[in-house]
Amino acid sequence: MDWNQYDSESRVVSAQKTSDPNEVDALNKLIDYWDLRDKLNITNDPCIQDAEWANEQANPRVACDCSSSTCHITHLKIYGLDISGEIPSELFVLKELVKLDFGQNILNGTIPAEIEQLSNLLNLNLSINNFTGAVPQELGNLTKLTTLGLGSNNFVGPLPPSLGKLTSLQELHVDSSGVSGPIPREFENLKSLQTLWASDNLFTGKLPDFFGALTELRNLRLQGTLLEGPIPSSFSALKKLEELRIGDLKGEDSVLEFLLDQKSLTILVLRNCLLSGQIPDRLGNFSRLRELDLSFNKLTGQIPDSFQDLALLQYLYLGNNSLNGQLPANIIGPNLTAIDVSFNPISGDLPQNSMKVGLSMNVVGTSINANNLQGKASRMLQCLQADFKCSNKVSSKSFSVKCGGMNQTSASGIEYEGDFESIGAASLYTSSENLWAGEIVLKDFNIKNEAGGSKKALIKTFEADVTNTIMDIHFFWAGKGTCCIPDKETYGPLVSAIDVSQVSDGAGSSTRDKKRLGKLVGISAACVAGLVIISSVFYLWWIKEDSPRNMRI
């Protein structure tokens, strides 16, 4: 969000003018209420000329407008300073505020209905707090708003239809806010809207077709909801889109026919959307694409040769579809750093430049010829190809996968190496195909409630009977880890490590133990900082032996 576009209005033009005494009194009460005196030591007039707290980069920040006979406080910013408690009534004395930023704090309680008294607000940011209760309908009376941030809170209930009155609104952030129910039809009135972040909420009903009327949209994020498809054909009218992220749709299948002339797109993520049919050749004309993710769908046919023309493409994710044929020979462009076509019936040879330095390539679960790969990489890949049976055996009975976070030592003394990749929001999903335990063992998992606080480790243990040689673990969006520390769009992992060990039956080795095989073939995580999908692949064969030997992978 751009919270600085109106700062030029906060200039003090005369040191002789006085400030509204009621506003000064209210401001000082706010400073004392939140114990900010050491950071904002205003003892007299907050609107003095060239005050250090009026600087655009100051935090906390107080700035004034002295263009009339009396100076009024117009800007108040207390961002990321851990202020807590409920919003005090003194705030609503500052009726000339045009910009209010309380983002990334620990504020709680409900947003008071008196917020409507701040009718001059242009920018309001209450994101990344602990607000509860319903989003107040009175926000709809702040009709001058151009940006509204409510994301990363603990609201309940639906978004109020009154927000549809904010016809000047350009940015609306309600992601991870806890809201539920249908998206109000009144939102079709938000014709000026350019950015809508609404992921990670309990929205229900059909993906709204009226979004197609919001033709100024540049950035739309709707992942991790309970919305149902199909993606409406009306989305074809959104020709100014630069970033489109839709995911985790239920209900009817969707097709890609709505992608016609959105050639300004740089990021297109349609992950787990029940997409069917073929990938249209015209996507190769979307020359600005840097990230394309169509994974976890039901797409068929071949990967279009036109993808070779996507010279700016950095990330291409097509895994877990039903794509066939061969990879286009020149699909690895000059900027491509990651390509995932795993778990598709694709065959043929690896494409040209597949050994490019810095390229991450996942062809697990395909029939692609891996002979061009050298040594260990080739042996590992062949072991994970479709319909291929490995003969290598190792004596280890357990393995671990690091999934993010700092160095950790478990209660049993196992040391887990830190993983500092920004893999973003993720949660645990277990397949319904009897690949692991035959059931979903975690649903609606809330790590915040389970751990009972921040910076606390939480270990979950499950037993799985691996009888078909495959253990398949995928992470789909159904929640998030730690948010916004140290910066916005920085998410910590929900899963810091995966540890798999053979469980002894206490009666010595059995024939079944000796023949039991385990194979972990897929781990996928959904990313928020930049939202890149990273697929890591690990495998292990184990047998029960008395004397351990080195595991060869």
C-alpha positions as CSV (number, residue, x, y, z in Angstrom):
1,M,0.0,0.0,0.0
2,D,1.2,3.5,-0.8
3,W,0.5,5.5,2.4
4,N,2.7,8.4,1.4
5,Q,0.9,9.9,-1.6
6,Y,-0.9,12.6,0.4
7,D,2.1,13.6,2.6
8,S,2.6,16.8,0.6
9,E,-0.6,18.1,2.1
10,S,0.9,18.1,5.6
11,R,3.2,21.1,5.2
12,V,3.3,23.7,8.0
13,V,3.3,27.2,6.5
14,S,3.6,29.4,9.5
15,A,5.2,29.0,12.9
16,Q,2.9,31.7,14.3
17,K,-0.3,29.7,13.9
18,T,-1.7,27.7,16.8
19,S,-3.0,24.2,16.8
20,D,-6.5,23.1,17.8
21,P,-6.2,22.7,21.6
22,N,-8.7,19.8,21.7
23,E,-6.6,17.9,19.1
24,V,-3.4,18.6,21.1
25,D,-5.0,17.3,24.3
26,A,-6.3,14.2,22.5
27,L,-2.9,13.5,20.9
28,N,-1.1,13.7,24.2
29,K,-3.6,11.3,25.8
30,L,-3.0,8.8,23.0
31,I,0.8,9.2,23.5
32,D,0.5,8.4,27.2
33,Y,-2.1,5.6,26.6
34,W,0.4,3.8,24.4
35,D,3.4,4.8,26.4
36,L,5.1,6.5,23.4
37,R,6.5,9.5,25.2
38,D,10.1,8.3,24.8
39,K,9.5,8.1,21.0
40,L,7.2,11.1,20.5
41,N,8.0,13.7,23.2
42,I,5.6,16.4,22.2
43,T,5.2,18.7,25.2
44,N,3.7,21.8,23.5
45,D,2.5,22.4,19.9
46,P,2.7,19.3,17.7
47,C,2.4,21.5,14.6
48,I,5.6,23.5,15.0
49,Q,7.4,24.1,11.8
50,D,10.1,21.6,10.7
51,A,9.3,19.2,13.6
52,E,11.2,16.0,13.4
53,W,8.1,13.9,14.0
54,A,6.5,15.4,10.9
55,N,9.1,14.0,8.6
56,E,7.7,11.6,6.0
57,Q,10.0,8.8,7.3
58,A,9.3,9.4,11.0
59,N,7.7,6.6,13.0
60,P,5.7,7.5,15.1
61,R,4.7,10.4,12.9
62,V,2.4,13.4,13.5
63,A,2.0,16.0,10.7
64,C,-0.4,18.9,10.4
65,D,-2.1,21.1,7.9
66,C,-1.8,24.8,8.7
67,S,-3.3,26.2,5.6
68,S,-6.1,27.8,7.6
69,S,-6.0,30.1,10.6
70,T,-5.7,27.0,12.9
71,C,-3.4,24.0,12.5
72,H,-5.0,20.6,12.4
73,I,-3.5,17.2,12.8
74,T,-3.9,15.4,9.5
75,H,-1.4,12.5,9.7
76,L,-0.9,10.0,12.5
77,K,1.3,7.0,12.0
78,I,2.2,4.4,14.7
79,Y,3.5,1.5,12.7
80,G,5.0,-1.7,14.0
81,L,5.7,-0.3,17.5
82,D,3.7,-3.0,19.5
83,I,1.1,-0.7,20.8
84,S,-1.7,-2.7,22.4
85,G,-5.2,-2.5,23.8
86,E,-8.3,-1.2,22.3
87,I,-8.7,2.0,20.2
88,P,-9.4,4.8,22.7
89,S,-12.1,7.4,22.1
90,E,-9.6,10.2,22.0
91,L,-8.7,9.2,18.5
92,F,-12.0,10.4,17.2
93,V,-11.3,13.9,18.3
94,L,-8.8,14.1,15.4
95,K,-11.5,14.7,12.9
96,E,-9.2,16.3,10.3
97,L,-7.1,13.2,9.8
98,V,-6.5,12.2,6.2
99,K,-4.1,9.5,6.9
100,L,-4.1,7.0,9.8
101,D,-1.7,4.1,10.0
102,F,-1.8,1.7,12.9
103,G,-0.5,-1.3,11.0
104,Q,1.5,-4.2,12.5
105,N,0.8,-3.7,16.2
106,I,-1.1,-5.7,18.8
107,L,-4.3,-3.7,18.9
108,N,-7.4,-5.7,19.9
109,G,-11.1,-5.5,20.6
110,T,-13.5,-4.3,17.9
111,I,-13.1,-1.4,15.6
112,P,-15.4,1.3,17.2
113,A,-18.4,2.5,15.2
114,E,-17.1,6.0,15.9
115,I,-14.6,5.4,13.2
116,E,-17.1,7.0,10.9
117,Q,-16.4,10.4,12.6
118,L,-13.0,10.5,10.8
119,S,-14.8,11.4,7.6
120,N,-11.8,13.1,5.9
121,L,-9.7,10.0,5.9
122,L,-8.1,9.1,2.6
123,N,-5.8,6.3,3.9
124,L,-6.7,3.9,6.7
125,N,-4.5,1.0,7.7
126,L,-5.4,-1.3,10.5
127,S,-3.8,-4.4,9.1
128,I,-1.7,-6.9,11.1
129,N,-3.3,-6.5,14.5
130,N,-5.6,-8.6,16.7
131,F,-8.9,-6.9,16.0
132,T,-12.0,-9.1,16.6
133,G,-15.7,-8.9,16.1
134,A,-17.4,-7.8,12.9
135,V,-16.0,-5.4,10.4
136,P,-18.1,-2.3,11.2
137,Q,-20.6,-1.2,8.6
138,E,-19.7,2.4,9.6
139,L,-16.5,2.1,7.5
140,G,-18.8,2.5,4.5
141,N,-19.4,6.1,5.5
142,L,-15.7,7.0,5.0
143,T,-16.5,7.8,1.3
144,K,-13.2,9.6,0.7
145,L,-11.1,6.6,1.3
146,T,-8.7,5.6,-1.5
147,T,-6.9,2.8,0.5
148,L,-8.2,0.6,3.3
149,G,-6.2,-2.1,5.0
150,L,-7.9,-4.6,7.3
151,G,-5.8,-7.7,6.5
152,S,-4.2,-10.1,9.0
153,N,-6.7,-9.7,11.8
154,N,-9.3,-11.9,13.6
155,F,-12.6,-10.6,12.4
156,V,-15.7,-12.7,12.2
157,G,-18.7,-12.7,9.9
158,P,-19.1,-11.3,6.4
159,L,-17.7,-8.1,4.9
160,P,-20.4,-5.4,5.3
161,P,-22.2,-4.4,2.0
162,S,-21.7,-0.8,3.0
163,L,-18.1,-1.0,1.8
164,G,-19.6,-0.9,-1.7
165,K,-20.2,2.9,-1.1
166,L,-16.4,3.5,-1.1
167,T,-16.5,4.4,-4.8
168,S,-13.1,6.2,-4.6
169,L,-11.4,3.2,-3.2
170,Q,-8.3,2.1,-5.1
171,E,-6.8,-0.4,-2.7
172,L,-8.6,-2.9,-0.5
173,H,-6.6,-5.3,1.7
174,V,-8.7,-7.9,3.6
175,D,-6.4,-10.9,3.2
176,S,-6.1,-13.2,6.2
177,S,-8.6,-11.1,8.1
178,G,-10.9,-13.9,9.3
179,V,-14.0,-12.7,7.4
180,S,-16.4,-15.3,5.9
181,G,-19.6,-15.6,3.8
182,P,-20.3,-14.4,0.3
183,I,-18.4,-11.4,-1.2
184,P,-21.0,-8.6,-1.2
185,R,-22.6,-7.9,-4.5
186,E,-22.3,-4.2,-3.7
187,F,-18.5,-4.5,-4.4
188,E,-19.4,-4.2,-8.1
189,N,-19.7,-0.4,-7.4
190,L,-15.9,-0.2,-6.6
191,K,-15.1,0.9,-10.1
192,S,-11.9,2.7,-9.1
193,L,-10.5,-0.4,-7.4
194,Q,-7.0,-1.3,-8.6
195,T,-5.8,-3.7,-5.9
196,L,-7.8,-6.3,-4.1
197,W,-6.1,-8.7,-1.7
198,A,-8.7,-11.2,-0.3
199,S,-6.8,-14.5,0.1
200,D,-6.9,-16.7,3.1
201,N,-10.5,-16.1,4.2
202,L,-13.6,-18.2,4.6
203,F,-15.4,-16.7,1.6
204,T,-18.2,-18.9,0.3
205,G,-20.4,-19.1,-2.8
206,K,-19.4,-18.7,-6.4
207,L,-16.4,-16.7,-7.6
208,P,-18.2,-13.4,-8.3
209,D,-18.8,-12.7,-12.0
210,F,-19.2,-9.0,-11.1
211,F,-15.5,-8.7,-10.6
212,G,-15.4,-8.5,-14.4
213,A,-16.9,-5.0,-14.1
214,L,-13.9,-3.8,-12.0
215,T,-12.0,-3.0,-15.1
216,E,-9.3,-0.9,-13.3
217,L,-8.1,-3.9,-11.4
218,R,-4.3,-4.4,-11.6
219,N,-3.8,-6.8,-8.8
220,L,-6.3,-9.5,-7.6
221,R,-5.5,-12.2,-5.1
222,L,-8.1,-14.8,-4.1
223,Q,-6.3,-17.9,-2.9
224,G,-7.1,-20.1,0.1
225,T,-10.8,-19.4,0.3
226,L,-13.9,-21.6,0.1
227,L,-15.1,-20.0,-3.1
228,E,-16.4,-22.2,-5.9
229,G,-15.7,-22.2,-9.6
230,P,-15.8,-21.8,-12.5
231,I,-13.7,-18.7,-13.1
232,P,-16.3,-16.4,-14.8
233,S,-15.9,-15.5,-18.5
234,S,-16.4,-11.9,-17.4
235,F,-12.8,-11.9,-16.2
236,S,-11.8,-11.5,-19.8
237,A,-12.7,-7.8,-19.4
238,L,-9.9,-7.3,-16.8
239,K,-7.3,-6.2,-19.4
240,K,-5.3,-4.1,-17.1
241,L,-4.4,-7.0,-14.8
242,E,-0.7,-7.2,-13.9
243,E,-1.0,-9.8,-11.2
244,L,-3.8,-12.5,-10.9
245,R,-3.7,-15.1,-8.2
246,I,-6.7,-17.4,-7.8
247,G,-6.4,-20.8,-6.0
248,D,-8.1,-23.6,-4.2
249,L,-11.5,-23.4,-6.0
250,K,-14.2,-26.0,-5.3
251,G,-17.2,-27.0,-7.3
252,E,-17.3,-26.8,-11.1
253,D,-14.3,-27.1,-13.5
254,S,-12.8,-23.9,-15.0
255,V,-11.3,-23.3,-18.4
256,L,-8.7,-20.8,-19.6
257,E,-10.9,-19.2,-22.2
258,F,-11.1,-16.0,-20.1
259,L,-7.5,-15.3,-20.8
260,L,-7.7,-13.4,-24.0
261,D,-5.9,-10.1,-24.0
262,Q,-4.5,-9.6,-20.5
263,K,-1.0,-8.9,-21.9
264,S,0.0,-6.7,-19.0
265,L,0.2,-9.8,-16.7
266,T,3.5,-10.4,-15.0
267,I,2.2,-13.0,-12.5
268,L,-0.5,-15.5,-13.3
269,V,-1.2,-18.1,-10.6
270,L,-4.2,-20.4,-11.0
271,R,-3.1,-23.2,-8.7
272,N,-5.6,-25.9,-7.7
273,C,-8.5,-24.3,-9.5
274,L,-10.0,-27.4,-11.2
275,L,-8.8,-26.2,-14.6
276,S,-9.6,-28.6,-17.4
277,G,-9.0,-28.6,-21.1
278,Q,-5.8,-27.5,-22.9
279,I,-3.4,-24.7,-22.3
280,P,-4.1,-22.1,-25.1
281,D,-1.3,-21.2,-27.4
282,R,-2.0,-17.5,-26.9
283,L,-0.5,-17.6,-23.5
284,G,2.8,-17.4,-25.3
285,N,1.9,-13.9,-26.3
286,F,1.7,-12.7,-22.7
287,S,5.3,-11.5,-23.1
288,R,5.5,-9.8,-19.7
289,L,5.0,-12.9,-17.7
290,R,7.6,-13.6,-15.0
291,E,5.7,-16.3,-13.1
292,L,3.2,-18.8,-14.4
293,D,1.6,-21.4,-12.1
294,L,-1.1,-23.7,-13.4
295,S,-0.2,-26.6,-11.1
296,F,-2.5,-29.1,-9.4
297,N,-5.2,-28.9,-12.0
298,K,-6.7,-31.3,-14.7
299,L,-5.1,-29.8,-17.8
300,T,-4.5,-32.0,-20.8
301,G,-2.7,-31.9,-24.1
302,Q,0.8,-30.7,-24.7
303,I,2.7,-27.7,-23.3
304,P,2.4,-25.1,-26.1
305,D,5.5,-24.4,-28.2
306,S,4.6,-20.7,-27.8
307,F,6.0,-20.9,-24.2
308,Q,9.4,-20.6,-25.8
309,D,8.6,-17.0,-26.6
310,L,8.2,-16.0,-22.9
311,A,11.6,-14.5,-22.6
312,L,11.0,-12.8,-19.2
313,L,9.6,-16.0,-17.6
314,Q,11.4,-16.9,-14.4
315,Y,9.1,-19.5,-12.8
316,L,7.0,-22.1,-14.6
317,Y,4.9,-24.5,-12.6
318,L,2.8,-27.1,-14.4
319,G,3.0,-30.0,-12.0
320,N,0.2,-32.4,-11.1
321,N,-1.8,-32.2,-14.3
322,S,-2.4,-34.6,-17.2
323,L,-0.2,-32.9,-19.7
324,N,1.5,-35.2,-22.3
325,G,3.8,-35.1,-25.3
326,Q,7.3,-33.7,-25.0
327,L,8.7,-30.5,-23.5
328,P,9.3,-27.8,-26.1
329,A,12.9,-27.9,-27.1
330,N,13.6,-24.2,-26.2
331,I,11.3,-23.9,-23.2
332,I,14.2,-22.9,-20.9
333,G,14.5,-19.2,-21.7
334,P,17.3,-16.8,-20.7
335,N,15.6,-15.9,-17.4
336,L,14.0,-19.2,-16.3
337,T,15.2,-20.3,-12.9
338,A,12.6,-22.9,-11.9
339,I,10.4,-25.3,-14.0
340,D,8.2,-28.0,-12.5
341,V,6.4,-30.4,-14.8
342,S,6.2,-33.3,-12.2
343,F,3.5,-35.9,-12.2
344,N,2.5,-35.5,-15.8
345,P,2.6,-38.2,-18.5
346,I,5.3,-36.3,-20.3
347,S,8.0,-38.2,-22.2
348,G,11.0,-37.5,-24.5
349,D,14.3,-35.9,-23.7
350,L,15.2,-33.1,-21.4
351,P,15.0,-29.8,-23.2
352,Q,18.0,-27.9,-24.4
353,N,19.9,-26.0,-21.8
354,S,18.5,-28.2,-19.0
355,M,21.9,-28.2,-17.3
356,K,21.8,-24.4,-17.1
357,V,23.6,-23.1,-13.9
358,G,21.1,-22.1,-11.3
359,L,18.1,-23.8,-12.9
360,S,15.8,-25.8,-10.6
361,M,14.0,-28.5,-12.6
362,N,11.4,-31.0,-11.3
363,V,10.5,-33.9,-13.7
364,V,9.6,-36.4,-11.0
365,G,6.7,-38.7,-11.9
366,T,7.2,-38.2,-15.6
367,S,8.7,-40.5,-18.3
368,I,11.3,-37.9,-19.4
369,N,14.7,-39.4,-20.3
370,A,17.1,-38.3,-17.6
371,N,20.3,-39.7,-19.3
372,N,21.7,-36.2,-19.8
373,L,21.9,-35.7,-16.1
374,Q,25.2,-36.7,-14.4
375,G,25.9,-39.2,-11.6
376,K,23.9,-38.9,-8.5
377,A,21.2,-36.6,-9.9
378,S,20.5,-39.0,-12.7
379,R,20.2,-42.0,-10.4
380,M,17.9,-40.2,-8.1
381,L,15.7,-38.9,-10.9
382,Q,15.4,-42.3,-12.5
383,C,14.3,-43.7,-9.2
384,L,11.4,-41.3,-9.1
385,Q,10.3,-41.6,-12.6
386,A,6.9,-43.0,-13.5
387,D,6.7,-46.8,-13.5
388,F,10.4,-47.2,-12.5
389,K,11.4,-49.6,-9.8
390,C,14.6,-48.8,-7.8
391,S,17.0,-51.6,-6.9
392,N,19.3,-49.5,-4.6
393,K,18.9,-50.2,-0.9
394,V,20.1,-48.3,2.1
395,S,20.1,-49.2,5.7
396,S,18.7,-46.0,7.2
397,K,15.4,-46.3,8.8
398,S,14.5,-42.6,9.0
399,F,15.0,-39.3,7.3
400,S,14.2,-35.7,7.8
401,V,13.3,-32.8,5.6
402,K,13.9,-29.2,6.6
403,C,11.1,-26.9,5.8
404,G,12.1,-23.5,7.1
405,G,12.9,-21.8,10.4
406,M,15.9,-21.5,12.6
407,N,18.2,-24.2,13.9
408,Q,16.2,-26.5,16.3
409,T,17.0,-29.3,18.7
410,S,14.2,-31.7,19.5
411,A,13.5,-33.2,22.9
412,S,15.3,-36.4,21.9
413,G,18.4,-34.5,20.9
414,I,18.0,-34.5,17.1
415,E,19.5,-31.4,15.6
416,Y,17.6,-29.8,12.7
417,E,19.6,-27.5,10.4
418,G,18.0,-24.1,9.8
419,D,16.4,-23.3,6.5
420,F,16.2,-19.7,5.7
421,E,14.3,-19.8,2.4
422,S,11.1,-17.7,2.3
423,I,8.7,-20.5,1.5
424,G,5.7,-18.6,2.8
425,A,2.3,-19.7,3.9
426,A,1.7,-23.5,4.0
427,S,-0.3,-26.1,5.8
428,L,-0.5,-29.9,6.0
429,Y,-2.7,-31.8,3.5
430,T,-2.9,-35.5,3.3
431,S,-4.0,-37.3,0.1
432,S,-7.4,-39.0,-0.1
433,E,-5.8,-41.7,-2.2
434,N,-4.7,-43.9,0.7
435,L,-1.1,-42.8,0.2
436,W,-0.6,-41.8,3.8
437,A,-2.8,-43.2,6.6
438,G,-5.8,-43.2,4.2
439,E,-7.4,-40.2,5.9
440,I,-7.0,-36.5,6.5
441,V,-5.3,-36.3,9.9
442,L,-5.3,-32.6,10.3
443,K,-8.0,-30.2,9.3
444,D,-8.5,-26.5,10.1
445,F,-5.2,-26.6,12.0
446,N,-4.5,-23.4,13.9
447,I,-0.9,-23.3,15.0
448,K,-1.4,-20.2,17.0
449,N,-4.0,-21.8,19.2
450,E,-2.2,-25.2,19.3
451,A,1.2,-23.7,20.3
452,G,-0.3,-21.4,22.9
453,G,1.9,-18.5,22.0
454,S,4.6,-17.2,19.7
455,K,8.1,-18.6,19.4
456,K,7.1,-21.9,20.8
457,A,7.9,-25.2,19.1
458,L,5.0,-27.6,18.4
459,I,5.5,-31.3,17.4
460,K,2.7,-33.4,15.9
461,T,3.2,-37.1,15.6
462,F,1.3,-39.5,13.2
463,E,1.7,-43.1,12.4
464,A,1.4,-44.1,8.7
465,D,1.3,-47.6,7.3
466,V,3.3,-47.4,4.1
467,T,2.4,-50.5,2.2
468,N,2.5,-49.4,-1.5
469,T,6.0,-48.0,-1.4
470,I,4.8,-44.4,-1.7
471,M,4.4,-41.6,0.8
472,D,3.1,-38.5,-0.8
473,I,2.9,-35.2,1.1
474,H,1.6,-32.0,-0.3
475,F,1.2,-28.6,1.2
476,F,-1.8,-26.6,0.0
477,W,-3.0,-23.2,1.2
478,A,-5.2,-23.6,4.1
479,G,-3.6,-21.2,6.5
480,K,-0.3,-19.4,7.1
481,G,2.6,-19.2,9.5
482,T,4.0,-16.2,11.2
483,C,3.2,-13.1,9.3
484,C,5.0,-9.9,8.5
485,I,8.1,-10.3,10.7
486,P,10.3,-8.4,10.0
487,D,8.6,-7.1,6.9
488,K,5.3,-7.1,5.2
489,E,4.8,-10.2,2.9
490,T,7.3,-12.2,5.0
491,Y,5.8,-15.4,6.2
492,G,7.4,-18.0,8.5
493,P,6.7,-21.7,7.9
494,L,3.9,-23.7,9.5
495,V,6.2,-26.7,9.2
496,S,9.8,-26.4,10.2
497,A,10.8,-30.0,9.7
498,I,9.5,-33.4,8.7
499,D,10.9,-36.4,10.4
500,V,10.0,-39.9,9.3
501,S,11.2,-42.9,11.3
502,Q,10.3,-46.6,11.3
503,V,8.2,-47.7,14.2
504,S,9.4,-50.9,15.9
505,D,6.7,-53.4,17.0
506,G,8.9,-54.4,19.9
507,A,9.1,-58.0,18.9
508,G,12.1,-57.9,16.6
509,S,12.1,-57.7,12.9
510,S,9.4,-59.3,10.9
511,T,9.3,-60.4,7.3
512,R,7.0,-57.4,6.6
513,D,9.5,-55.0,8.3
514,K,12.3,-56.3,6.1
515,K,10.3,-55.8,3.0
516,R,8.6,-52.5,3.9
517,L,9.7,-49.7,1.5
518,G,9.1,-46.0,1.8
519,K,9.3,-43.4,-0.9
520,L,8.6,-39.7,-0.4
521,V,8.0,-38.3,-3.8
522,G,6.6,-34.8,-3.5
523,I,6.7,-31.9,-1.2
524,S,5.2,-28.6,-2.3
525,A,4.7,-25.3,-0.5
526,A,2.7,-22.2,-1.4
527,C,4.8,-19.0,-1.0
528,V,3.3,-15.2,0.1
529,A,6.5,-13.2,0.0
530,G,6.6,-12.8,-3.8
531,L,4.2,-16.0,-3.8
532,V,6.7,-18.4,-5.7
533,I,5.8,-22.2,-5.6
534,I,8.9,-24.2,-4.5
535,S,8.8,-28.0,-5.1
536,S,11.4,-30.0,-3.1
537,V,11.9,-33.7,-3.9
538,F,13.3,-36.3,-1.5
539,Y,13.3,-40.1,-1.5
540,L,14.4,-42.9,0.7
541,W,14.5,-46.7,0.5
542,W,15.0,-48.4,3.9
543,I,15.4,-51.9,5.2
544,K,15.8,-53.1,8.8
545,E,19.4,-54.1,9.5
546,D,21.5,-54.2,12.6
547,S,24.6,-52.4,11.2
548,P,23.9,-49.0,9.6
549,R,25.6,-48.0,6.4
550,N,25.8,-44.7,4.7
551,M,22.7,-43.7,2.8
552,R,23.3,-43.2,-0.9
553,I,21.1,-40.7,-2.7
